[in-house]
Amino acid sequence: DLDNALEKLEKLDERQAKVVQYRFFGGMNYKEIADVLGGTEHSVRYDWRVARAWLKREMS
């Protein structure tokens, strides 16, 4: 399930897991997430794409 997949992702890449949590559960936009995590919008978009692809594979 999603909770287990997020726990696995957090062990692999904590930043990507946080991006998913902030974006999916917190409803934050890329700029807000970048401000919280101290990165750029571009890096947040990249992490979001990679994390979504990983979660999709993990849950299929």
PDB file of N, CA, C and O in Angstrom:
ATOM      1  N   ASP A   1       0.825  -1.193   0.000  1.00  0.00           N
ATOM      2  CA  ASP A   1       0.000   0.000   0.000  1.00  0.00           C
ATOM      3  C   ASP A   1       0.864   1.250   0.000  1.00  0.00           C
ATOM      4  O   ASP A   1       2.090   1.166   0.083  1.00  0.00           O
ATOM      5  N   LEU A   2       0.227   2.400  -0.093  1.00  0.00           N
ATOM      6  CA  LEU A   2       0.955   3.664  -0.211  1.00  0.00           C
ATOM      7  C   LEU A   2       1.834   3.949   0.998  1.00  0.00           C
ATOM      8  O   LEU A   2       2.958   4.424   0.842  1.00  0.00           O
ATOM      9  N   ASP A   3       1.346   3.670   2.188  1.00  0.00           N
ATOM     10  CA  ASP A   3       2.144   3.933   3.394  1.00  0.00           C
ATOM     11  C   ASP A   3       3.442   3.139   3.389  1.00  0.00           C
ATOM     12  O   ASP A   3       4.505   3.681   3.692  1.00  0.00           O
ATOM     13  N   ASN A   4       3.362   1.860   3.046  1.00  0.00           N
ATOM     14  CA  ASN A   4       4.567   1.023   2.993  1.00  0.00           C
ATOM     15  C   ASN A   4       5.523   1.509   1.914  1.00  0.00           C
ATOM     16  O   ASN A   4       6.735   1.555   2.123  1.00  0.00           O
ATOM     17  N   ALA A   5       4.974   1.871   0.760  1.00  0.00           N
ATOM     18  CA  ALA A   5       5.814   2.366  -0.327  1.00  0.00           C
ATOM     19  C   ALA A   5       6.516   3.659   0.079  1.00  0.00           C
ATOM     20  O   ALA A   5       7.694   3.845  -0.227  1.00  0.00           O
ATOM     21  N   LEU A   6       5.808   4.547   0.759  1.00  0.00           N
ATOM     22  CA  LEU A   6       6.432   5.798   1.208  1.00  0.00           C
ATOM     23  C   LEU A   6       7.522   5.547   2.243  1.00  0.00           C
ATOM     24  O   LEU A   6       8.540   6.240   2.256  1.00  0.00           O
ATOM     25  N   GLU A   7       7.313   4.563   3.106  1.00  0.00           N
ATOM     26  CA  GLU A   7       8.351   4.215   4.085  1.00  0.00           C
ATOM     27  C   GLU A   7       9.601   3.714   3.379  1.00  0.00           C
ATOM     28  O   GLU A   7      10.714   4.073   3.761  1.00  0.00           O
ATOM     29  N   LYS A   8       9.429   2.888   2.352  1.00  0.00           N
ATOM     30  CA  LYS A   8      10.579   2.398   1.581  1.00  0.00           C
ATOM     31  C   LYS A   8      11.279   3.550   0.878  1.00  0.00           C
ATOM     32  O   LYS A   8      12.507   3.637   0.879  1.00  0.00           O
ATOM     33  N   LEU A   9      10.489   4.434   0.277  1.00  0.00           N
ATOM     34  CA  LEU A   9      11.075   5.576  -0.421  1.00  0.00           C
ATOM     35  C   LEU A   9      11.857   6.452   0.545  1.00  0.00           C
ATOM     36  O   LEU A   9      12.926   6.957   0.203  1.00  0.00           O
ATOM     37  N   GLU A  10      11.331   6.634   1.741  1.00  0.00           N
ATOM     38  CA  GLU A  10      12.014   7.465   2.733  1.00  0.00           C
ATOM     39  C   GLU A  10      13.389   6.896   3.083  1.00  0.00           C
ATOM     40  O   GLU A  10      14.333   7.648   3.325  1.00  0.00           O
ATOM     41  N   LYS A  11      13.498   5.567   3.107  1.00  0.00           N
ATOM     42  CA  LYS A  11      14.795   4.937   3.389  1.00  0.00           C
ATOM     43  C   LYS A  11      15.757   5.102   2.219  1.00  0.00           C
ATOM     44  O   LYS A  11      16.969   5.194   2.412  1.00  0.00           O
ATOM     45  N   LEU A  12      15.207   5.139   0.995  1.00  0.00           N
ATOM     46  CA  LEU A  12      16.046   5.283  -0.196  1.00  0.00           C
ATOM     47  C   LEU A  12      16.423   6.736  -0.468  1.00  0.00           C
ATOM     48  O   LEU A  12      17.569   7.037  -0.799  1.00  0.00           O
ATOM     49  N   ASP A  13      15.454   7.628  -0.326  1.00  0.00           N
ATOM     50  CA  ASP A  13      15.686   9.042  -0.623  1.00  0.00           C
ATOM     51  C   ASP A  13      14.718   9.889   0.197  1.00  0.00           C
ATOM     52  O   ASP A  13      13.568  10.098  -0.188  1.00  0.00           O
ATOM     53  N   GLU A  14      15.205  10.363   1.318  1.00  0.00           N
ATOM     54  CA  GLU A  14      14.358  11.104   2.256  1.00  0.00           C
ATOM     55  C   GLU A  14      13.778  12.371   1.623  1.00  0.00           C
ATOM     56  O   GLU A  14      12.625  12.721   1.871  1.00  0.00           O
ATOM     57  N   ARG A  15      14.573  13.045   0.816  1.00  0.00           N
ATOM     58  CA  ARG A  15      14.100  14.282   0.180  1.00  0.00           C
ATOM     59  C   ARG A  15      12.921  13.998  -0.749  1.00  0.00           C
ATOM     60  O   ARG A  15      11.919  14.712  -0.715  1.00  0.00           O
ATOM     61  N   GLN A  16      13.034  12.965  -1.573  1.00  0.00           N
ATOM     62  CA  GLN A  16      11.935  12.632  -2.479  1.00  0.00           C
ATOM     63  C   GLN A  16      10.683  12.263  -1.700  1.00  0.00           C
ATOM     64  O   GLN A  16       9.576  12.625  -2.097  1.00  0.00           O
ATOM     65  N   ALA A  17      10.847  11.553  -0.605  1.00  0.00           N
ATOM     66  CA  ALA A  17       9.696  11.193   0.225  1.00  0.00           C
ATOM     67  C   ALA A  17       9.035  12.448   0.790  1.00  0.00           C
ATOM     68  O   ALA A  17       7.808  12.532   0.849  1.00  0.00           O
ATOM     69  N   LYS A  18       9.839  13.415   1.203  1.00  0.00           N
ATOM     70  CA  LYS A  18       9.275  14.664   1.727  1.00  0.00           C
ATOM     71  C   LYS A  18       8.538  15.437   0.639  1.00  0.00           C
ATOM     72  O   LYS A  18       7.479  16.015   0.886  1.00  0.00           O
ATOM     73  N   VAL A  19       9.102  15.444  -0.565  1.00  0.00           N
ATOM     74  CA  VAL A  19       8.438  16.125  -1.675  1.00  0.00           C
ATOM     75  C   VAL A  19       7.063  15.507  -1.908  1.00  0.00           C
ATOM     76  O   VAL A  19       6.083  16.230  -2.095  1.00  0.00           O
ATOM     77  N   VAL A  20       6.981  14.186  -1.899  1.00  0.00           N
ATOM     78  CA  VAL A  20       5.694  13.509  -2.088  1.00  0.00           C
ATOM     79  C   VAL A  20       4.736  13.889  -0.969  1.00  0.00           C
ATOM     80  O   VAL A  20       3.575  14.208  -1.225  1.00  0.00           O
ATOM     81  N   GLN A  21       5.209  13.856   0.255  1.00  0.00           N
ATOM     82  CA  GLN A  21       4.341  14.173   1.394  1.00  0.00           C
ATOM     83  C   GLN A  21       3.830  15.612   1.319  1.00  0.00           C
ATOM     84  O   GLN A  21       2.641  15.860   1.517  1.00  0.00           O
ATOM     85  N   TYR A  22       4.718  16.549   1.036  1.00  0.00           N
ATOM     86  CA  TYR A  22       4.317  17.954   0.964  1.00  0.00           C
ATOM     87  C   TYR A  22       3.374  18.201  -0.219  1.00  0.00           C
ATOM     88  O   TYR A  22       2.401  18.946  -0.101  1.00  0.00           O
ATOM     89  N   ARG A  23       3.669  17.579  -1.340  1.00  0.00           N
ATOM     90  CA  ARG A  23       2.890  17.816  -2.562  1.00  0.00           C
ATOM     91  C   ARG A  23       1.538  17.107  -2.496  1.00  0.00           C
ATOM     92  O   ARG A  23       0.498  17.714  -2.751  1.00  0.00           O
ATOM     93  N   PHE A  24       1.562  15.831  -2.156  1.00  0.00           N
ATOM     94  CA  PHE A  24       0.354  15.006  -2.200  1.00  0.00           C
ATOM     95  C   PHE A  24      -0.541  15.237  -0.992  1.00  0.00           C
ATOM     96  O   PHE A  24      -1.743  15.461  -1.133  1.00  0.00           O
ATOM     97  N   PHE A  25       0.044  15.183   0.183  1.00  0.00           N
ATOM     98  CA  PHE A  25      -0.754  15.300   1.407  1.00  0.00           C
ATOM     99  C   PHE A  25      -0.910  16.747   1.877  1.00  0.00           C
ATOM    100  O   PHE A  25      -1.937  17.116   2.447  1.00  0.00           O
ATOM    101  N   GLY A  26       0.117  17.558   1.634  1.00  0.00           N
ATOM    102  CA  GLY A  26       0.081  18.939   2.104  1.00  0.00           C
ATOM    103  C   GLY A  26      -0.476  19.924   1.092  1.00  0.00           C
ATOM    104  O   GLY A  26      -0.803  21.059   1.438  1.00  0.00           O
ATOM    105  N   GLY A  27      -0.586  19.490  -0.169  1.00  0.00           N
ATOM    106  CA  GLY A  27      -1.116  20.369  -1.201  1.00  0.00           C
ATOM    107  C   GLY A  27      -0.225  21.555  -1.531  1.00  0.00           C
ATOM    108  O   GLY A  27      -0.692  22.562  -2.063  1.00  0.00           O
ATOM    109  N   MET A  28       1.061  21.435  -1.214  1.00  0.00           N
ATOM    110  CA  MET A  28       1.982  22.544  -1.452  1.00  0.00           C
ATOM    111  C   MET A  28       2.404  22.579  -2.919  1.00  0.00           C
ATOM    112  O   MET A  28       2.444  21.547  -3.589  1.00  0.00           O
ATOM    113  N   ASN A  29       2.716  23.781  -3.410  1.00  0.00           N
ATOM    114  CA  ASN A  29       3.219  23.888  -4.779  1.00  0.00           C
ATOM    115  C   ASN A  29       4.747  23.750  -4.769  1.00  0.00           C
ATOM    116  O   ASN A  29       5.376  23.675  -3.714  1.00  0.00           O
ATOM    117  N   TYR A  30       5.322  23.718  -5.981  1.00  0.00           N
ATOM    118  CA  TYR A  30       6.767  23.479  -6.094  1.00  0.00           C
ATOM    119  C   TYR A  30       7.590  24.555  -5.389  1.00  0.00           C
ATOM    120  O   TYR A  30       8.586  24.247  -4.735  1.00  0.00           O
ATOM    121  N   LYS A  31       7.181  25.802  -5.520  1.00  0.00           N
ATOM    122  CA  LYS A  31       7.936  26.886  -4.883  1.00  0.00           C
ATOM    123  C   LYS A  31       7.889  26.764  -3.367  1.00  0.00           C
ATOM    124  O   LYS A  31       8.909  26.942  -2.701  1.00  0.00           O
ATOM    125  N   GLU A  32       6.728  26.464  -2.819  1.00  0.00           N
ATOM    126  CA  GLU A  32       6.597  26.311  -1.367  1.00  0.00           C
ATOM    127  C   GLU A  32       7.480  25.168  -0.865  1.00  0.00           C
ATOM    128  O   GLU A  32       8.140  25.292   0.166  1.00  0.00           O
ATOM    129  N   ILE A  33       7.486  24.072  -1.591  1.00  0.00           N
ATOM    130  CA  ILE A  33       8.315  22.927  -1.191  1.00  0.00           C
ATOM    131  C   ILE A  33       9.791  23.297  -1.279  1.00  0.00           C
ATOM    132  O   ILE A  33      10.573  22.968  -0.388  1.00  0.00           O
ATOM    133  N   ALA A  34      10.166  23.979  -2.350  1.00  0.00           N
ATOM    134  CA  ALA A  34      11.561  24.401  -2.510  1.00  0.00           C
ATOM    135  C   ALA A  34      11.985  25.306  -1.361  1.00  0.00           C
ATOM    136  O   ALA A  34      13.103  25.191  -0.858  1.00  0.00           O
ATOM    137  N   ASP A  35      11.104  26.198  -0.948  1.00  0.00           N
ATOM    138  CA  ASP A  35      11.415  27.090   0.172  1.00  0.00           C
ATOM    139  C   ASP A  35      11.610  26.305   1.465  1.00  0.00           C
ATOM    140  O   ASP A  35      12.518  26.602   2.241  1.00  0.00           O
ATOM    141  N   VAL A  36      10.769  25.312   1.699  1.00  0.00           N
ATOM    142  CA  VAL A  36      10.865  24.510   2.925  1.00  0.00           C
ATOM    143  C   VAL A  36      12.125  23.646   2.919  1.00  0.00           C
ATOM    144  O   VAL A  36      12.816  23.538   3.932  1.00  0.00           O
ATOM    145  N   LEU A  37      12.419  23.031   1.768  1.00  0.00           N
ATOM    146  CA  LEU A  37      13.550  22.102   1.693  1.00  0.00           C
ATOM    147  C   LEU A  37      14.869  22.791   1.360  1.00  0.00           C
ATOM    148  O   LEU A  37      15.932  22.175   1.445  1.00  0.00           O
ATOM    149  N   GLY A  38      14.804  24.051   0.987  1.00  0.00           N
ATOM    150  CA  GLY A  38      16.036  24.774   0.682  1.00  0.00           C
ATOM    151  C   GLY A  38      16.631  24.426  -0.664  1.00  0.00           C
ATOM    152  O   GLY A  38      17.852  24.357  -0.805  1.00  0.00           O
ATOM    153  N   GLY A  39      15.784  24.205  -1.654  1.00  0.00           N
ATOM    154  CA  GLY A  39      16.271  23.897  -2.995  1.00  0.00           C
ATOM    155  C   GLY A  39      15.614  24.791  -4.020  1.00  0.00           C
ATOM    156  O   GLY A  39      15.067  25.844  -3.692  1.00  0.00           O
ATOM    157  N   THR A  40      15.675  24.358  -5.262  1.00  0.00           N
ATOM    158  CA  THR A  40      15.053  25.104  -6.354  1.00  0.00           C
ATOM    159  C   THR A  40      13.755  24.423  -6.769  1.00  0.00           C
ATOM    160  O   THR A  40      13.525  23.251  -6.470  1.00  0.00           O
ATOM    161  N   GLU A  41      12.916  25.182  -7.464  1.00  0.00           N
ATOM    162  CA  GLU A  41      11.690  24.588  -8.001  1.00  0.00           C
ATOM    163  C   GLU A  41      12.032  23.468  -8.973  1.00  0.00           C
ATOM    164  O   GLU A  41      11.358  22.439  -9.010  1.00  0.00           O
ATOM    165  N   HIS A  42      13.080  23.673  -9.756  1.00  0.00           N
ATOM    166  CA  HIS A  42      13.502  22.659 -10.725  1.00  0.00           C
ATOM    167  C   HIS A  42      13.848  21.345 -10.023  1.00  0.00           C
ATOM    168  O   HIS A  42      13.438  20.276 -10.474  1.00  0.00           O
ATOM    169  N   SER A  43      14.594  21.421  -8.931  1.00  0.00           N
ATOM    170  CA  SER A  43      14.975  20.193  -8.221  1.00  0.00           C
ATOM    171  C   SER A  43      13.756  19.518  -7.600  1.00  0.00           C
ATOM    172  O   SER A  43      13.689  18.290  -7.541  1.00  0.00           O
ATOM    173  N   VAL A  44      12.799  20.308  -7.140  1.00  0.00           N
ATOM    174  CA  VAL A  44      11.573  19.742  -6.569  1.00  0.00           C
ATOM    175  C   VAL A  44      10.764  19.049  -7.657  1.00  0.00           C
ATOM    176  O   VAL A  44      10.240  17.957  -7.437  1.00  0.00           O
ATOM    177  N   ARG A  45      10.656  19.674  -8.832  1.00  0.00           N
ATOM    178  CA  ARG A  45       9.938  19.042  -9.950  1.00  0.00           C
ATOM    179  C   ARG A  45      10.593  17.717 -10.328  1.00  0.00           C
ATOM    180  O   ARG A  45       9.910  16.722 -10.571  1.00  0.00           O
ATOM    181  N   TYR A  46      11.926  17.717 -10.374  1.00  0.00           N
ATOM    182  CA  TYR A  46      12.654  16.490 -10.698  1.00  0.00           C
ATOM    183  C   TYR A  46      12.378  15.415  -9.648  1.00  0.00           C
ATOM    184  O   TYR A  46      12.050  14.280  -9.994  1.00  0.00           O
ATOM    185  N   ASP A  47      12.509  15.763  -8.380  1.00  0.00           N
ATOM    186  CA  ASP A  47      12.260  14.795  -7.305  1.00  0.00           C
ATOM    187  C   ASP A  47      10.832  14.267  -7.368  1.00  0.00           C
ATOM    188  O   ASP A  47      10.605  13.078  -7.146  1.00  0.00           O
ATOM    189  N   TRP A  48       9.877  15.126  -7.666  1.00  0.00           N
ATOM    190  CA  TRP A  48       8.468  14.734  -7.768  1.00  0.00           C
ATOM    191  C   TRP A  48       8.281  13.710  -8.890  1.00  0.00           C
ATOM    192  O   TRP A  48       7.613  12.693  -8.702  1.00  0.00           O
ATOM    193  N   ARG A  49       8.875  13.985 -10.061  1.00  0.00           N
ATOM    194  CA  ARG A  49       8.749  13.055 -11.194  1.00  0.00           C
ATOM    195  C   ARG A  49       9.380  11.708 -10.879  1.00  0.00           C
ATOM    196  O   ARG A  49       8.783  10.663 -11.139  1.00  0.00           O
ATOM    197  N   VAL A  50      10.574  11.730 -10.325  1.00  0.00           N
ATOM    198  CA  VAL A  50      11.282  10.488 -10.016  1.00  0.00           C
ATOM    199  C   VAL A  50      10.539   9.703  -8.939  1.00  0.00           C
ATOM    200  O   VAL A  50      10.372   8.489  -9.060  1.00  0.00           O
ATOM    201  N   ALA A  51      10.098  10.377  -7.901  1.00  0.00           N
ATOM    202  CA  ALA A  51       9.385   9.710  -6.806  1.00  0.00           C
ATOM    203  C   ALA A  51       8.066   9.118  -7.282  1.00  0.00           C
ATOM    204  O   ALA A  51       7.716   8.001  -6.901  1.00  0.00           O
ATOM    205  N   ARG A  52       7.331   9.855  -8.113  1.00  0.00           N
ATOM    206  CA  ARG A  52       6.062   9.327  -8.639  1.00  0.00           C
ATOM    207  C   ARG A  52       6.296   8.078  -9.466  1.00  0.00           C
ATOM    208  O   ARG A  52       5.557   7.102  -9.339  1.00  0.00           O
ATOM    209  N   ALA A  53       7.321   8.097 -10.317  1.00  0.00           N
ATOM    210  CA  ALA A  53       7.631   6.926 -11.143  1.00  0.00           C
ATOM    211  C   ALA A  53       8.017   5.745 -10.258  1.00  0.00           C
ATOM    212  O   ALA A  53       7.586   4.619 -10.502  1.00  0.00           O
ATOM    213  N   TRP A  54       8.825   5.997  -9.235  1.00  0.00           N
ATOM    214  CA  TRP A  54       9.239   4.926  -8.330  1.00  0.00           C
ATOM    215  C   TRP A  54       8.027   4.348  -7.601  1.00  0.00           C
ATOM    216  O   TRP A  54       7.878   3.129  -7.510  1.00  0.00           O
ATOM    217  N   LEU A  55       7.166   5.217  -7.085  1.00  0.00           N
ATOM    218  CA  LEU A  55       5.971   4.756  -6.367  1.00  0.00           C
ATOM    219  C   LEU A  55       5.051   3.956  -7.284  1.00  0.00           C
ATOM    220  O   LEU A  55       4.479   2.947  -6.873  1.00  0.00           O
ATOM    221  N   LYS A  56       4.913   4.405  -8.510  1.00  0.00           N
ATOM    222  CA  LYS A  56       4.063   3.688  -9.471  1.00  0.00           C
ATOM    223  C   LYS A  56       4.587   2.273  -9.694  1.00  0.00           C
ATOM    224  O   LYS A  56       3.816   1.313  -9.692  1.00  0.00           O
ATOM    225  N   ARG A  57       5.904   2.145  -9.887  1.00  0.00           N
ATOM    226  CA  ARG A  57       6.508   0.813 -10.065  1.00  0.00           C
ATOM    227  C   ARG A  57       6.366  -0.023  -8.802  1.00  0.00           C
ATOM    228  O   ARG A  57       6.048  -1.210  -8.864  1.00  0.00           O
ATOM    229  N   GLU A  58       6.601   0.598  -7.673  1.00  0.00           N
ATOM    230  CA  GLU A  58       6.564  -0.115  -6.392  1.00  0.00           C
ATOM    231  C   GLU A  58       5.163  -0.641  -6.085  1.00  0.00           C
ATOM    232  O   GLU A  58       5.018  -1.713  -5.498  1.00  0.00           O
ATOM    233  N   MET A  59       4.151   0.094  -6.471  1.00  0.00           N
ATOM    234  CA  MET A  59       2.784  -0.278  -6.112  1.00  0.00           C
ATOM    235  C   MET A  59       2.086  -1.118  -7.183  1.00  0.00           C
ATOM    236  O   MET A  59       0.952  -1.554  -6.984  1.00  0.00           O
ATOM    237  N   SER A  60       2.752  -1.346  -8.311  1.00  0.00           N
ATOM    238  CA  SER A  60       2.102  -2.136  -9.364  1.00  0.00           C
ATOM    239  C   SER A  60       2.392  -3.615  -9.232  1.00  0.00           C
ATOM    240  O   SER A  60       1.918  -4.412 -10.041  1.00  0.00           O
TER     241      SER A  60
END
